[in-house]
Amino acid sequence: MKLVVRVKLLPTPVQAAALETTLHACNEAATWAAEVAFEENARRVLELRKHTYAEIRARWGLGAQAAQHAIKKTCDAYTTLKANLRNGRYGRPGTKRHARASGKPVVFRPQAAQPYDDRMLSWQHEQQTVSIWTTAGRLKGVAFTGQAGQLAVLAVHRRGESDLVCQGGKWFLIATCEIPEAAPNTHPADFLGVDLGIVNIAATSDGERHCGRQINRKRESDRKLRSKLQKKNTKSARRRAKRHAGKEARRAKDINHKISKGIVAEAERTGRGGALEDLGGIRERARLRKPQRTTLHSWPFAQLGSFIAYKAKRAGVPVVYVDPAYTSQECSQCHHTARGNRPAQAVFSCRVCGFVEHADHNATHNIRQRGWMVWVCGAQSTAPELTLIA
């Protein structure tokens, strides 16, 4: 399986200036190549190379490999745009949003990521330095750092290209690693049901609830600050909102990593699989009041699900996805389903058999049972192929 390891570069001021100049030149060249591709309708690498390769090397001073990567990056961007248009990401054909997306060339940000292959970048893992190509020449001895576990994975399993990117004035290399998968558990003893929700981010059929008052208070505080800055809408408010959004996303990502790690570790320890709800299209199906809508959309549940899936795949834990319909209204004991079984948000009380339990835990038992039935029927474990380690 593929994992992505991000390491932080520690360049000197001179090295940082060279990296910034290189990144800007590569993205300017890619933007120009995108304009040529749009005008000439040349969206394939070989075709676009005929129109742009010589000019890119002469005008921006890029090396042969850097020029090739700029052209390929442009073609990949148009491929992604075409797929998004086809899948309705920009609305229906004929709408203003669709016309804006398809009626102009792709533009790359000055600090957008630039791919590097092994001819442009070499790693010295013992010294924790890299040698990297720039428009000012080869930079040697650029230090990098990272967590010990990530660096160990990088040294052993790195394969293919790495991306140079600048985020918030800090430099990173994002490297792809090929990790051998653990032997899958083909005979799980049971399944650990996982319910994702608004009040409790995740609850399991073992009785665990992964959330807390402190996290919910912080989420509410973030929502109020975001609303306040959006209403103010000054230049400084927009700048602060952007900085705060990054901080909020990093905090949520850290919490999702911790939750997913705990869930997968427990399933692996007890020889069980994981059962999750298939939440595809949940934002369109969910009928919630406005405050609840804001809370639902402010948490990256898809990210949490992908973290659980890839960690499970790495640990050999099977994962199945079940139909989420009525899991919160169905009694896990007698399977009577009715809206009246939920007299309150956190309370489940069956009107037929009288079974009473926390609503989230009752839902996890239903998910666990459905997961076992799906497994018995021959469902295969699935997990994303590419996930970021952070």
TORTIMI-332653 format. One record per residue (C-alpha): residue number from 1; residue in three letters; x, y, z. Coordinates in steps of 0.001 Angstrom, whole numbers. Example, Ala and Ser with C-alpha at 12.3 -4.5 7.8 and 13.67 -1.06 7.14 Angstrom:
BEGIN
+-----+------+---------+---------+---------+
: seq : type :       X :       Y :       Z :
+-----+------+---------+---------+---------+
:   1 :  ALA :   12300 :   -4500 :    7800 :
:   2 :  SER :   13670 :   -1060 :    7140 :
+-----+------+---------+---------+---------+
# end
This chain:
BEGIN
+-----+------+---------+---------+---------+
: seq : type :       X :       Y :       Z :
+-----+------+---------+---------+---------+
:   1 :  MET :       0 :       0 :       0 :
:   2 :  LYS :    1046 :    3601 :    -543 :
:   3 :  LEU :    1617 :    6093 :    2241 :
:   4 :  VAL :    2831 :    9659 :    2008 :
:   5 :  VAL :    5453 :   10952 :    4438 :
:   6 :  ARG :    5944 :   14675 :    4866 :
:   7 :  VAL :    9325 :   15864 :    6146 :
:   8 :  LYS :   10200 :   19435 :    7047 :
:   9 :  LEU :   13175 :   21068 :    5374 :
:  10 :  LEU :   15472 :   23337 :    7389 :
:  11 :  PRO :   17158 :   25470 :    4701 :
:  12 :  THR :   19444 :   28396 :    5404 :
:  13 :  PRO :   18196 :   31824 :    4243 :
:  14 :  VAL :   20273 :   31516 :    1055 :
:  15 :  GLN :   18952 :   28017 :     367 :
:  16 :  ALA :   15365 :   29123 :    1087 :
:  17 :  ALA :   15694 :   31982 :   -1403 :
:  18 :  ALA :   16942 :   29559 :   -4088 :
:  19 :  LEU :   14067 :   27155 :   -3383 :
:  20 :  GLU :   11520 :   29981 :   -3575 :
:  21 :  THR :   12908 :   31239 :   -6881 :
:  22 :  THR :   12818 :   27702 :   -8279 :
:  23 :  LEU :    9261 :   27057 :   -7158 :
:  24 :  HIS :    8031 :   30339 :   -8624 :
:  25 :  ALA :    9807 :   29683 :  -11935 :
:  26 :  CYS :    8364 :   26159 :  -12223 :
:  27 :  ASN :    4826 :   27344 :  -11525 :
:  28 :  GLU :    5102 :   30319 :  -13875 :
:  29 :  ALA :    6256 :   27930 :  -16577 :
:  30 :  ALA :    3389 :   25541 :  -15805 :
:  31 :  THR :     853 :   28398 :  -15944 :
:  32 :  TRP :    2192 :   29485 :  -19334 :
:  33 :  ALA :    2085 :   25872 :  -20549 :
:  34 :  ALA :   -1540 :   25688 :  -19364 :
:  35 :  GLU :   -2396 :   28735 :  -21501 :
:  36 :  VAL :    -772 :   27105 :  -24528 :
:  37 :  ALA :   -2609 :   23840 :  -23826 :
:  38 :  PHE :   -5907 :   25752 :  -23629 :
:  39 :  GLU :   -5318 :   27692 :  -26864 :
:  40 :  GLU :   -3946 :   24764 :  -28863 :
:  41 :  ASN :   -6201 :   22150 :  -27230 :
:  42 :  ALA :   -3072 :   20136 :  -26479 :
:  43 :  ARG :   -3869 :   18254 :  -23274 :
:  44 :  ARG :   -1553 :   15252 :  -23724 :
:  45 :  VAL :    2047 :   15262 :  -22547 :
:  46 :  LEU :    3723 :   14434 :  -25885 :
:  47 :  GLU :    1585 :   16920 :  -27769 :
:  48 :  LEU :    2071 :   19748 :  -25270 :
:  49 :  ARG :    5796 :   19058 :  -25068 :
:  50 :  LYS :    6193 :   19923 :  -28767 :
:  51 :  HIS :    4673 :   23373 :  -28160 :
:  52 :  THR :    6320 :   24297 :  -24864 :
:  53 :  TYR :    9472 :   22337 :  -23964 :
:  54 :  ALA :   12068 :   24487 :  -25716 :
:  55 :  GLU :   10439 :   27767 :  -24655 :
:  56 :  ILE :   10241 :   26702 :  -20999 :
:  57 :  ARG :   13910 :   25794 :  -20906 :
:  58 :  ALA :   14970 :   29004 :  -22620 :
:  59 :  ARG :   12700 :   31500 :  -20822 :
:  60 :  TRP :   12742 :   30186 :  -17254 :
:  61 :  GLY :   16067 :   28363 :  -17248 :
:  62 :  LEU :   14615 :   25073 :  -16078 :
:  63 :  GLY :   16546 :   21865 :  -16435 :
:  64 :  ALA :   15353 :   19076 :  -18673 :
:  65 :  GLN :   13643 :   17104 :  -15874 :
:  66 :  ALA :   12077 :   20203 :  -14297 :
:  67 :  ALA :   10630 :   21253 :  -17658 :
:  68 :  GLN :    9224 :   17758 :  -18207 :
:  69 :  HIS :    7595 :   17795 :  -14773 :
:  70 :  ALA :    6064 :   21251 :  -15357 :
:  71 :  ILE :    4483 :   20008 :  -18586 :
:  72 :  LYS :    3239 :   16788 :  -16991 :
:  73 :  LYS :    1827 :   18741 :  -14051 :
:  74 :  THR :    -141 :   20895 :  -16475 :
:  75 :  CYS :   -1606 :   17883 :  -18276 :
:  76 :  ASP :   -2502 :   16238 :  -14961 :
:  77 :  ALA :   -4311 :   19418 :  -13885 :
:  78 :  TYR :   -6441 :   19387 :  -17039 :
:  79 :  THR :   -7187 :   15685 :  -16556 :
:  80 :  THR :   -8386 :   16411 :  -13016 :
:  81 :  LEU :  -10451 :   19372 :  -14226 :
:  82 :  LYS :  -12099 :   17234 :  -16899 :
:  83 :  ALA :  -12988 :   14563 :  -14333 :
:  84 :  ASN :  -14427 :   17173 :  -11945 :
:  85 :  LEU :  -16531 :   18695 :  -14711 :
:  86 :  ARG :  -17808 :   15254 :  -15723 :
:  87 :  ASN :  -18674 :   14352 :  -12138 :
:  88 :  GLY :  -20585 :   17570 :  -11502 :
:  89 :  ARG :  -18036 :   19165 :   -9200 :
:  90 :  TYR :  -18676 :   22556 :  -10856 :
:  91 :  GLY :  -22397 :   22157 :  -11430 :
:  92 :  ARG :  -24292 :   21254 :  -14558 :
:  93 :  PRO :  -23166 :   22213 :  -18075 :
:  94 :  GLY :  -24479 :   25648 :  -18976 :
:  95 :  THR :  -24309 :   27087 :  -15464 :
:  96 :  LYS :  -22079 :   30058 :  -14691 :
:  97 :  ARG :  -19839 :   28043 :  -12389 :
:  98 :  HIS :  -19335 :   25322 :  -14994 :
:  99 :  ALA :  -18611 :   27942 :  -17672 :
: 100 :  ARG :  -16059 :   29726 :  -15478 :
: 101 :  ALA :  -14213 :   26489 :  -14731 :
: 102 :  SER :  -14124 :   25223 :  -18321 :
: 103 :  GLY :  -13765 :   28555 :  -20134 :
: 104 :  LYS :  -10328 :   29625 :  -18959 :
: 105 :  PRO :   -6829 :   28109 :  -18623 :
: 106 :  VAL :   -5639 :   26455 :  -15443 :
: 107 :  VAL :   -3551 :   28720 :  -13197 :
: 108 :  PHE :    -942 :   27501 :  -10703 :
: 109 :  ARG :    -204 :   29309 :   -7469 :
: 110 :  PRO :    3394 :   30615 :   -7137 :
: 111 :  GLN :    3985 :   28177 :   -4257 :
: 112 :  ALA :    2147 :   25164 :   -5656 :
: 113 :  ALA :    3908 :   21815 :   -5245 :
: 114 :  GLN :    6589 :   20839 :   -7763 :
: 115 :  PRO :    7462 :   17156 :   -8384 :
: 116 :  TYR :   11078 :   15980 :   -8057 :
: 117 :  ASP :   12400 :   12623 :   -9239 :
: 118 :  ASP :   15593 :   10844 :   -8194 :
: 119 :  ARG :   17635 :   12684 :  -10834 :
: 120 :  MET :   16728 :   16027 :   -9264 :
: 121 :  LEU :   16688 :   14989 :   -5606 :
: 122 :  SER :   18814 :   12627 :   -3548 :
: 123 :  TRP :   18436 :   11712 :     124 :
: 124 :  GLN :   21221 :   11233 :    2677 :
: 125 :  HIS :   19299 :    9568 :    5489 :
: 126 :  GLU :   22179 :    9125 :    7920 :
: 127 :  GLN :   23059 :   12820 :    7769 :
: 128 :  GLN :   19363 :   13833 :    7432 :
: 129 :  THR :   20134 :   16043 :    4462 :
: 130 :  VAL :   19029 :   16219 :     836 :
: 131 :  SER :   20680 :   17369 :   -2355 :
: 132 :  ILE :   18115 :   19192 :   -4483 :
: 133 :  TRP :   18138 :   20868 :   -7899 :
: 134 :  THR :   17316 :   24586 :   -8154 :
: 135 :  THR :   17571 :   27207 :  -10876 :
: 136 :  ALA :   20643 :   28521 :   -9013 :
: 137 :  GLY :   22360 :   25140 :   -9158 :
: 138 :  ARG :   22396 :   22030 :   -7025 :
: 139 :  LEU :   21890 :   22668 :   -3307 :
: 140 :  LYS :   23726 :   20138 :   -1148 :
: 141 :  GLY :   23383 :   19544 :    2542 :
: 142 :  VAL :   19837 :   20889 :    2977 :
: 143 :  ALA :   18803 :   19576 :    6389 :
: 144 :  PHE :   15431 :   17951 :    7045 :
: 145 :  THR :   13648 :   16697 :   10129 :
: 146 :  GLY :   10595 :   14683 :   11120 :
: 147 :  GLN :    9274 :   12152 :   13576 :
: 148 :  ALA :   11530 :    9145 :   14129 :
: 149 :  GLY :    8899 :    6673 :   12899 :
: 150 :  GLN :    8281 :    8656 :    9722 :
: 151 :  LEU :   12000 :    8958 :    8969 :
: 152 :  ALA :   12456 :    5204 :    9447 :
: 153 :  VAL :    9623 :    4512 :    6989 :
: 154 :  LEU :   11095 :    7040 :    4557 :
: 155 :  ALA :   14567 :    5479 :    4641 :
: 156 :  VAL :   13320 :    1955 :    3919 :
: 157 :  HIS :   10207 :    2296 :    1789 :
: 158 :  ARG :   10493 :    5496 :    -266 :
: 159 :  ARG :    9661 :    5000 :   -3944 :
: 160 :  GLY :    9087 :    7326 :   -6885 :
: 161 :  GLU :    8763 :   11103 :   -6893 :
: 162 :  SER :    8713 :   13622 :   -4055 :
: 163 :  ASP :    6929 :   16975 :   -4063 :
: 164 :  LEU :    8517 :   20222 :   -2933 :
: 165 :  VAL :    5971 :   22555 :   -1342 :
: 166 :  CYS :    5989 :   25760 :     707 :
: 167 :  GLN :    3248 :   26184 :    3306 :
: 168 :  GLY :    3093 :   29210 :    5569 :
: 169 :  GLY :    6715 :   30092 :    4887 :
: 170 :  LYS :    7880 :   26583 :    5818 :
: 171 :  TRP :    9375 :   24108 :    3366 :
: 172 :  PHE :    8369 :   20476 :    3069 :
: 173 :  LEU :    9143 :   17444 :     943 :
: 174 :  ILE :    6242 :   15040 :     474 :
: 175 :  ALA :    7534 :   11582 :    -419 :
: 176 :  THR :    5587 :    8498 :   -1517 :
: 177 :  CYS :    6403 :    5221 :     251 :
: 178 :  GLU :    5421 :    1666 :    -666 :
: 179 :  ILE :    4519 :    -102 :    2591 :
: 180 :  PRO :    4098 :   -3886 :    2682 :
: 181 :  GLU :     634 :   -4819 :    3871 :
: 182 :  ALA :     113 :   -6998 :    6915 :
: 183 :  ALA :   -1431 :  -10407 :    6368 :
: 184 :  PRO :   -5206 :   -9805 :    6446 :
: 185 :  ASN :   -7284 :  -11398 :    9153 :
: 186 :  THR :   -9575 :  -13583 :    7039 :
: 187 :  HIS :  -11416 :  -15073 :   10045 :
: 188 :  PRO :  -12322 :  -12193 :   12380 :
: 189 :  ALA :  -13858 :  -13207 :   15687 :
: 190 :  ASP :  -16398 :  -10370 :   15466 :
: 191 :  PHE :  -16689 :   -6778 :   14315 :
: 192 :  LEU :  -16202 :   -3514 :   16143 :
: 193 :  GLY :  -19060 :   -1198 :   15185 :
: 194 :  VAL :  -18170 :    2479 :   14763 :
: 195 :  ASP :  -20809 :    5212 :   14698 :
: 196 :  LEU :  -19840 :    8719 :   13569 :
: 197 :  GLY :  -21950 :   11560 :   14877 :
: 198 :  ILE :  -22292 :   15223 :   15775 :
: 199 :  VAL :  -22202 :   15226 :   19586 :
: 200 :  ASN :  -19792 :   12291 :   19804 :
: 201 :  ILE :  -17361 :   12283 :   16889 :
: 202 :  ALA :  -17068 :    8492 :   17111 :
: 203 :  ALA :  -18579 :    5808 :   19326 :
: 204 :  THR :  -17764 :    2091 :   19326 :
: 205 :  SER :  -19730 :   -1021 :   20235 :
: 206 :  ASP :  -17328 :   -1541 :   23170 :
: 207 :  GLY :  -18880 :    1480 :   24880 :
: 208 :  GLU :  -16163 :    4013 :   23990 :
: 209 :  ARG :  -17162 :    7554 :   23038 :
: 210 :  HIS :  -14420 :    9558 :   21359 :
: 211 :  CYS :  -15201 :   13179 :   22023 :
: 212 :  GLY :  -15696 :   15343 :   25066 :
: 213 :  ARG :  -16956 :   18636 :   26355 :
: 214 :  GLN :  -13618 :   20356 :   25808 :
: 215 :  ILE :  -13527 :   19462 :   22096 :
: 216 :  ASN :  -17148 :   20480 :   21575 :
: 217 :  ARG :  -16603 :   23772 :   23364 :
: 218 :  LYS :  -13588 :   24463 :   21184 :
: 219 :  ARG :  -15571 :   23619 :   18039 :
: 220 :  GLU :  -18299 :   26048 :   19095 :
: 221 :  SER :  -15706 :   28727 :   19840 :
: 222 :  ASP :  -14132 :   28194 :   16414 :
: 223 :  ARG :  -17534 :   28464 :   14746 :
: 224 :  LYS :  -18336 :   31766 :   16486 :
: 225 :  LEU :  -14940 :   33255 :   15633 :
: 226 :  ARG :  -15291 :   32156 :   12008 :
: 227 :  SER :  -18734 :   33754 :   11784 :
: 228 :  LYS :  -17492 :   36967 :   13399 :
: 229 :  LEU :  -14561 :   37300 :   10990 :
: 230 :  GLN :  -16759 :   36561 :    7974 :
: 231 :  LYS :  -19185 :   39314 :    8988 :
: 232 :  LYS :  -16350 :   41801 :    9518 :
: 233 :  ASN :  -14857 :   40971 :    6086 :
: 234 :  THR :  -11911 :   43362 :    6283 :
: 235 :  LYS :   -8498 :   42542 :    4873 :
: 236 :  SER :   -7067 :   41813 :    8313 :
: 237 :  ALA :  -10145 :   39747 :    9218 :
: 238 :  ARG :   -9779 :   37622 :    6077 :
: 239 :  ARG :   -6087 :   37136 :    6822 :
: 240 :  ARG :   -6855 :   36086 :   10390 :
: 241 :  ALA :   -9663 :   33787 :    9227 :
: 242 :  LYS :   -7306 :   32054 :    6804 :
: 243 :  ARG :   -4673 :   31557 :    9495 :
: 244 :  HIS :   -7267 :   30295 :   11969 :
: 245 :  ALA :   -8747 :   27899 :    9387 :
: 246 :  GLY :   -5363 :   26214 :    8980 :
: 247 :  LYS :   -4982 :   25869 :   12736 :
: 248 :  GLU :   -8499 :   24439 :   13046 :
: 249 :  ALA :   -7852 :   21914 :   10259 :
: 250 :  ARG :   -4604 :   20747 :   11867 :
: 251 :  ARG :   -6310 :   20275 :   15229 :
: 252 :  ALA :   -9130 :   18249 :   13674 :
: 253 :  LYS :   -6625 :   16136 :   11748 :
: 254 :  ASP :   -4661 :   15386 :   14921 :
: 255 :  ILE :   -7845 :   14338 :   16755 :
: 256 :  ASN :   -8898 :   12127 :   13826 :
: 257 :  HIS :   -5500 :   10419 :   13832 :
: 258 :  LYS :   -5774 :    9695 :   17564 :
: 259 :  ILE :   -9348 :    8390 :   17301 :
: 260 :  SER :   -8586 :    6151 :   14319 :
: 261 :  LYS :   -5423 :    4810 :   15934 :
: 262 :  GLY :   -7310 :    3812 :   19072 :
: 263 :  ILE :  -10150 :    2136 :   17154 :
: 264 :  VAL :   -7829 :     102 :   14906 :
: 265 :  ALA :   -5556 :    -881 :   17806 :
: 266 :  GLU :   -8513 :   -2240 :   19775 :
: 267 :  ALA :   -9833 :   -4197 :   16784 :
: 268 :  GLU :   -6371 :   -5641 :   16099 :
: 269 :  ARG :   -5827 :   -6577 :   19757 :
: 270 :  THR :   -9105 :   -8486 :   19972 :
: 271 :  GLY :   -8901 :  -10131 :   16539 :
: 272 :  ARG :  -11945 :   -8321 :   15197 :
: 273 :  GLY :  -12743 :   -6381 :   12057 :
: 274 :  GLY :  -14121 :   -2865 :   11752 :
: 275 :  ALA :  -17655 :   -1988 :   10640 :
: 276 :  LEU :  -18351 :    1571 :    9520 :
: 277 :  GLU :  -21350 :    3332 :    8027 :
: 278 :  ASP :  -21205 :    4111 :    4327 :
: 279 :  LEU :  -21604 :    7874 :    4603 :
: 280 :  GLY :  -21385 :    8658 :     888 :
: 281 :  GLY :  -23751 :   11557 :     147 :
: 282 :  ILE :  -24540 :   12129 :    3833 :
: 283 :  ARG :  -24447 :   15915 :    3402 :
: 284 :  GLU :  -27169 :   15732 :     759 :
: 285 :  ARG :  -29325 :   13215 :    2648 :
: 286 :  ALA :  -29122 :   14668 :    6147 :
: 287 :  ARG :  -32091 :   16793 :    7209 :
: 288 :  LEU :  -30862 :   18942 :   10050 :
: 289 :  ARG :  -31568 :   22302 :   11584 :
: 290 :  LYS :  -29231 :   25151 :   10710 :
: 291 :  PRO :  -27022 :   24952 :   13871 :
: 292 :  GLN :  -26699 :   21178 :   13444 :
: 293 :  ARG :  -25857 :   21645 :    9758 :
: 294 :  THR :  -22964 :   23901 :   10693 :
: 295 :  THR :  -21679 :   21404 :   13245 :
: 296 :  LEU :  -21939 :   18483 :   10797 :
: 297 :  HIS :  -20105 :   20253 :    7996 :
: 298 :  SER :  -17376 :   21615 :   10286 :
: 299 :  TRP :  -15866 :   18190 :   11037 :
: 300 :  PRO :  -13966 :   16082 :    8429 :
: 301 :  PHE :  -15756 :   12753 :    8898 :
: 302 :  ALA :  -14552 :   11502 :    5506 :
: 303 :  GLN :  -10988 :   12079 :    6666 :
: 304 :  LEU :  -11630 :   10111 :    9870 :
: 305 :  GLY :  -13100 :    7250 :    7853 :
: 306 :  SER :  -10106 :    7188 :    5509 :
: 307 :  PHE :   -7709 :    7209 :    8475 :
: 308 :  ILE :   -9491 :    4226 :   10031 :
: 309 :  ALA :   -9450 :    2407 :    6685 :
: 310 :  TYR :   -5769 :    2841 :    5870 :
: 311 :  LYS :   -4590 :    2124 :    9423 :
: 312 :  ALA :   -6753 :   -1007 :    9397 :
: 313 :  LYS :   -5303 :   -2112 :    6091 :
: 314 :  ARG :   -1787 :   -1611 :    7404 :
: 315 :  ALA :   -2612 :   -3685 :   10507 :
: 316 :  GLY :   -4411 :   -6455 :    8584 :
: 317 :  VAL :   -7792 :   -5592 :   10123 :
: 318 :  PRO :  -10715 :   -6166 :    7721 :
: 319 :  VAL :  -13081 :   -3221 :    7238 :
: 320 :  VAL :  -16619 :   -3379 :    5872 :
: 321 :  TYR :  -19146 :    -634 :    5170 :
: 322 :  VAL :  -22829 :    -999 :    5967 :
: 323 :  ASP :  -26052 :     772 :    5064 :
: 324 :  PRO :  -26512 :    3559 :    7652 :
: 325 :  ALA :  -30300 :    3734 :    7241 :
: 326 :  TYR :  -32150 :    3714 :   10581 :
: 327 :  THR :  -29194 :    2522 :   12649 :
: 328 :  SER :  -30103 :    5144 :   15255 :
: 329 :  GLN :  -33818 :    4198 :   15321 :
: 330 :  GLU :  -33518 :     381 :   15276 :
: 331 :  CYS :  -33462 :   -1567 :   18522 :
: 332 :  SER :  -30329 :   -3709 :   18687 :
: 333 :  GLN :  -32197 :   -6333 :   20751 :
: 334 :  CYS :  -35584 :   -6869 :   19056 :
: 335 :  HIS :  -34850 :   -4837 :   15867 :
: 336 :  HIS :  -38043 :   -2811 :   16124 :
: 337 :  THR :  -37528 :     404 :   14149 :
: 338 :  ALA :  -39396 :    3620 :   14896 :
: 339 :  ARG :  -38628 :    7311 :   15239 :
: 340 :  GLY :  -40240 :    7254 :   18668 :
: 341 :  ASN :  -37441 :    4988 :   19926 :
: 342 :  ARG :  -35337 :    8160 :   20236 :
: 343 :  PRO :  -37098 :   10315 :   22864 :
: 344 :  ALA :  -33919 :   12404 :   23243 :
: 345 :  GLN :  -30643 :   12868 :   21386 :
: 346 :  ALA :  -28626 :   10665 :   23736 :
: 347 :  VAL :  -31371 :    8255 :   24810 :
: 348 :  PHE :  -32641 :    5124 :   23072 :
: 349 :  SER :  -35742 :    3479 :   24510 :
: 350 :  CYS :  -37440 :     729 :   22532 :
: 351 :  ARG :  -41225 :    1026 :   22533 :
: 352 :  VAL :  -41696 :   -2732 :   22060 :
: 353 :  CYS :  -39206 :   -4550 :   24309 :
: 354 :  GLY :  -38311 :   -1666 :   26639 :
: 355 :  PHE :  -34557 :   -1881 :   25978 :
: 356 :  VAL :  -32816 :    1332 :   27115 :
: 357 :  GLU :  -29259 :    2397 :   26234 :
: 358 :  HIS :  -27240 :    5373 :   25097 :
: 359 :  ALA :  -28406 :    6106 :   21549 :
: 360 :  ASP :  -24912 :    6089 :   20027 :
: 361 :  HIS :  -24036 :    2749 :   21616 :
: 362 :  ASN :  -27281 :    1205 :   20389 :
: 363 :  ALA :  -26409 :    2386 :   16870 :
: 364 :  THR :  -22922 :     856 :   17105 :
: 365 :  HIS :  -24437 :   -2528 :   18008 :
: 366 :  ASN :  -26624 :   -2337 :   14894 :
: 367 :  ILE :  -23594 :   -1413 :   12791 :
: 368 :  ARG :  -21627 :   -4315 :   14294 :
: 369 :  GLN :  -24410 :   -6782 :   13475 :
: 370 :  ARG :  -24802 :   -5457 :    9940 :
: 371 :  GLY :  -21035 :   -5579 :    9481 :
: 372 :  TRP :  -20974 :   -9254 :   10397 :
: 373 :  MET :  -23785 :  -10000 :    7945 :
: 374 :  VAL :  -21991 :   -8092 :    5190 :
: 375 :  TRP :  -18816 :  -10048 :    5906 :
: 376 :  VAL :  -20656 :  -13372 :    5854 :
: 377 :  CYS :  -22114 :  -12417 :    2475 :
: 378 :  GLY :  -18600 :  -12044 :    1076 :
: 379 :  ALA :  -17787 :   -8319 :    1182 :
: 380 :  GLN :  -14138 :   -7394 :     769 :
: 381 :  SER :  -12164 :   -5010 :    2950 :
: 382 :  THR :  -11435 :   -1702 :    1266 :
: 383 :  ALA :   -9039 :    1140 :    2089 :
: 384 :  PRO :   -7678 :    4188 :     244 :
: 385 :  GLU :   -4427 :    3760 :   -1661 :
: 386 :  LEU :   -2843 :    7074 :    -698 :
: 387 :  THR :   -2989 :    8700 :    2722 :
: 388 :  LEU :    -942 :   11351 :    4463 :
: 389 :  ILE :    1023 :   10610 :    7608 :
: 390 :  ALA :    1030 :   13662 :    9856 :
+-----+------+---------+---------+---------+
# end
